[in-house]
Amino acid sequence: MNDLFHNINMEVQRGDTEKVKELVKAAINQEVDPLEVLENSLRPALEEVGRKFEKLEIYLPEMMLAADAMIAGIDILRPHLGSDKGAISDSLILLGTVE
C-alpha cells in the first residue's frame, strides 16, 4: 500500500497526469479508501512541490504540471469520496470575528 502511495506521490511531483490517473484507478480497484489516497499521497505531493517552489528548486511550469496531475487524481477520487464512512460530507462552517 505504501508503495502505491509513494508512486502516486512521485508521479504528482513529476507532473505526469496520465500516470497519476492510472495509479489512482489502481488504488480504487484495490478498494483503497479514497480519503487515504488523498491524504497519504496527493496532498503531501503538492505540499512537497510547494516547498520546492519556495526554495526555487522548481519553477512555475513544474508546479502547474504537478497541480494538474493532482487535480486529475482528485477527479477520479471525487465520485468515491462520499461512499465510505468517514468520507467527506457536506458541512456548514460559520466564520466570524468578535468586535
PLY file of the C-alpha trace (Angstrom):
ply
format ascii 1.0
element vertex 99
property float x
property float y
property float z
element edge 98
property int vertex1
property int vertex2
end_header
0.00 0.00 0.00
2.78 2.41 0.93
4.44 1.70 -2.43
1.25 2.74 -4.20
1.01 5.94 -2.16
4.69 6.66 -2.81
4.30 6.08 -6.56
1.28 8.38 -6.76
3.18 11.00 -4.77
6.21 10.83 -7.07
4.14 10.99 -10.26
2.25 14.03 -8.99
5.59 15.71 -8.27
6.74 14.84 -11.79
3.51 16.22 -13.21
2.66 13.01 -15.07
-1.13 13.30 -15.29
-1.70 10.05 -17.16
0.39 8.00 -14.73
-1.41 9.59 -11.75
-4.78 8.69 -13.29
-3.60 5.11 -13.84
-2.29 4.75 -10.28
-5.34 6.30 -8.64
-7.60 3.99 -10.67
-5.47 1.07 -9.49
-5.93 2.20 -5.88
-9.70 2.39 -6.36
-9.69 -1.07 -7.97
-7.77 -2.39 -4.94
-10.50 -0.88 -2.74
-8.13 1.53 -1.03
-10.02 4.19 0.91
-10.15 7.25 -1.40
-9.61 9.58 1.54
-6.38 7.71 2.34
-5.19 8.19 -1.26
-5.91 11.89 -0.95
-4.31 12.32 2.48
-1.33 9.96 2.06
-0.23 10.69 -1.48
-1.90 13.56 -3.35
-1.86 16.23 -0.63
1.71 15.51 0.57
2.94 15.55 -3.02
1.62 19.04 -3.64
2.95 20.21 -0.28
6.40 18.99 -1.35
6.04 20.75 -4.70
5.15 23.96 -2.84
8.21 23.57 -0.62
10.45 23.06 -3.66
8.92 26.08 -5.36
9.56 28.27 -2.30
13.21 27.18 -2.31
13.44 27.80 -6.08
14.27 24.15 -6.72
11.47 24.09 -9.29
9.71 26.80 -11.26
6.13 27.75 -12.02
5.67 25.41 -15.03
6.66 22.37 -12.95
4.35 23.47 -10.14
1.45 23.89 -12.57
2.05 20.42 -14.05
2.02 18.92 -10.55
-1.22 20.76 -9.73
-2.82 19.47 -12.94
-1.73 15.92 -12.06
-3.22 16.24 -8.57
-6.49 17.58 -9.96
-6.66 14.62 -12.35
-6.26 12.26 -9.40
-8.90 14.08 -7.36
-11.31 13.98 -10.30
-11.08 10.18 -10.26
-11.48 10.04 -6.47
-14.38 12.50 -6.26
-17.22 10.04 -7.02
-15.86 7.66 -4.38
-15.30 10.14 -1.56
-18.89 10.22 -0.35
-19.48 6.47 -0.36
-17.43 5.33 2.67
-17.86 6.09 6.34
-15.58 8.85 7.45
-15.66 10.35 3.99
-16.08 13.98 3.18
-19.65 15.21 3.56
-21.47 18.49 3.14
-20.82 20.67 6.15
-21.66 24.10 7.40
-18.82 26.31 8.51
-19.57 29.53 10.34
-16.79 32.12 10.42
-16.90 35.34 12.33
-14.94 37.84 14.33
-15.54 39.38 17.73
-15.76 43.12 17.75
0 1
1 2
2 3
3 4
4 5
5 6
6 7
7 8
8 9
9 10
10 11
11 12
12 13
13 14
14 15
15 16
16 17
17 18
18 19
19 20
20 21
21 22
22 23
23 24
24 25
25 26
26 27
27 28
28 29
29 30
30 31
31 32
32 33
33 34
34 35
35 36
36 37
37 38
38 39
39 40
40 41
41 42
42 43
43 44
44 45
45 46
46 47
47 48
48 49
49 50
50 51
51 52
52 53
53 54
54 55
55 56
56 57
57 58
58 59
59 60
60 61
61 62
62 63
63 64
64 65
65 66
66 67
67 68
68 69
69 70
70 71
71 72
72 73
73 74
74 75
75 76
76 77
77 78
78 79
79 80
80 81
81 82
82 83
83 84
84 85
85 86
86 87
87 88
88 89
89 90
90 91
91 92
92 93
93 94
94 95
95 96
96 97
97 98
